[in-house]
């Protein structure tokens, strides 16, 4: 009798849980994700001279080219290390991989930068979650140093 009551209780709990409507995939908030970036790149994207690069025209130039789009997504997912030049100025800081971000969050933060932070340069084409997933998979074996080496070839200035 006790076992039957326990089974009935478990079945009732399972039915109650099944009736809950939870979002399958909540839209990522690029501005909220950018909060991670602002610690180094600043809230406005101005960066810190010589250490953390600005996220401005260079970002827009990169995002207008396939190799640049790949580079930008890999910077977020794999990190970047090594000397790079942006706007003719050298930067030698290290950006850690943001590997815990899912593809939707990576696309959202890149789109936030491309529309709200980097407002000069070529027209901005938004990143799609599927595009980020493809890029992430293609760069799975790359280190942060490998990503740094891609900068100039990807259209970095």
N, C-alpha and C positions, 0 to 999 in steps of 0.2 A: 504494500500500500504506500509506504514511504517512497519507494522507487518510482511508482506511478506518479505521485505528486511531484517529485523532482523532475521527471520527464516532462510533465505538463508545464511546470514553471519554466524549464529550459526552452520548450517549444514556444511559449508565450513571449519570452525574452527575445528569441530569434526572430519571431514575427514582428515584434516592436522595432528591433534594429533594422530589419529589412524595409520597414515602412519609412524610415528616415530618408529625407532627400538631401543628399550632400552634393555639392558641386563636384563634377568629375574633374574639372581643370579650371581653377580660378585664374583670371587674367593677371599676368605679372604686372606689377607697378614699377615702371622704369625709374621714376623719380625716387621711389623708396629704395630700390636697389642701388641707385647712384649714391645714396648715403654712405655706402662702403667706399666709394671712389673719392668722395669729397674730402675724406681725411687727408689724402695726399694731393689730389688734383684741385682742391678747394671747391667750394659750393658753386662758384662761377665757372670753373674749368680753367682758371688762369694758371694753375700749377705753381710750382716753386722753382725759380730759375736754377738751372744746373742740376737739379735733383729729380723733380717730377714734372714732366712736360705738360704744356697747356693742351687743352682739347678744343682746338679751334679749326682754322682753315686746313691744317694738315689732316685732321680727322675727315673732313668733308672730301678732300682730294683722295684720300685712301678709299673712302666708301664709294667713290665713283668708279672704281676699277675692281675687276674680279680678284686680282692678287691682293689688292688692298683690303677688300672685304674679308678675304680669308685671314689676312694678317690681323685685322682688328678683332675678329672673333677668337682667333688663337691667343691674342694677348690676354683676353679675359679668361679663356678656358685653360690655357697652358702657362700663362704668365710671360714675362719678358725680362731679359737681363742682357747686359752688355751695352757698349756705347752705341747710341743712336743720335742722329741729328734731326732736329725739328726747327724749322724756320732758320736754318743755318747755325743753330746753337746746339752744342753737345749736351747730352744727358747720359748719365751713367748709373742712375738709380735702378733698383730692382722692383718689379711688380710681381707679387706672388700670384699664382694661379687661383682663380675663383672657381675651383672645380666643383664646389658644392652647389653652384647655381645650375638649375636645369636649363634646357635650351630656350624655353619661353622667357625665362628671366634674363638670359644673356641677350636675346633679341630685344627685349624690352629696354634694357639699360643702354644698349647700342643705339636704339631708336630715340631714347631720351637725349642722349648726347648729341645725336645728329639733328635733332629738331629744337632742343631747348638750350643746349650749351654751345655747340658749334653752329653758328648762324651765318657764317661767311664761307664762300667757296662755292663749288658746284652744287647743283640741286641734289638733295638727299633722297635716296631710294631706301625705304625702310627694309630692315632685315626681317626675314621670316624665320619662325621656329625651325622649320624643316631645313632651311639653308644653314642655320647654326649647327643642327644635328649632323649634316653632311660634312661641314668643315671640322667639327669636333672629331668625328671619326677619322677624317683624313690626316689629322695632326696628332693622333693619339700617341705616337712614338716620339714626338718632338719635346725637347727640353725648353726651358725658358731662354737659354742661350741660343738654341736653334731658331726660336721665334725672333729673337733680336737680330739675327743674321738676315731675316727675311725683310726687314724694314725698308732698306733702300730699294731693293728690287720690286717691292710692292708699291712704290710710288711715294715713299716718305720724302719729306723735304728737309 
